[in-house]
Amino acid sequence: MLLSLAVLYVYGYRLKQRQAACPFYKVWHGDEEIIQICLSGVVSIQKGQRKVFGYISSCDEMEQDIWKFHVRLRRHGGILCFRYAEQSLQQLSADGSVLHTYR
């Protein structure tokens, strides 16, 4: 019992460290879509009544407070690229241009 409590405490502590290190774990609102990025790496994208799930497949800190990460969609198998900078989330195209901005 005591061991399981210790494991839960360490797990919670590591999640808090991850949240402090990567500030993009939250709910983002765009013009038509809502993106929720959880600490576990699970991502949900909602557009109207339709909801798609995925997970963060790679994440890199490009510069100080600028993150780039890829989301692999579960059913569709597609990969979306995002960049977090200056407290906004941007979806990028294959050539690096900005498709959508979320706040």
CORFEN-V446426 format. One record per residue. N is the residue number from 1. SS is DSSP state (hx for helix, st for strand, lp for the rest). Layout:
# CORFEN-V446426
[[N;SS] [N;SS]]
This chain:
# CORFEN-V446426
[[1;lp] [2;hx] [3;hx] [4;hx] [5;hx] [6;hx] [7;hx] [8;hx] [9;hx] [10;hx] [11;hx] [12;hx] [13;hx] [14;hx] [15;hx] [16;hx] [17;hx] [18;hx] [19;hx] [20;hx] [21;hx] [22;lp] [23;lp] [24;lp] [25;lp] [26;lp] [27;st] [28;st] [29;st] [30;lp] [31;lp] [32;lp] [33;st] [34;st] [35;st] [36;st] [37;st] [38;lp] [39;lp] [40;lp] [41;lp] [42;st] [43;st] [44;st] [45;st] [46;st] [47;st] [48;lp] [49;lp] [50;st] [51;st] [52;st] [53;st] [54;st] [55;st] [56;st] [57;st] [58;st] [59;st] [60;st] [61;st] [62;st] [63;st] [64;lp] [65;lp] [66;st] [67;st] [68;st] [69;st] [70;st] [71;st] [72;st] [73;st] [74;lp] [75;lp] [76;lp] [77;lp] [78;lp] [79;st] [80;st] [81;st] [82;st] [83;st] [84;st] [85;st] [86;lp] [87;lp] [88;st] [89;st] [90;st] [91;st] [92;st] [93;lp] [94;lp] [95;lp] [96;lp] [97;lp] [98;st] [99;st] [100;st] [101;st] [102;st] [103;lp]]
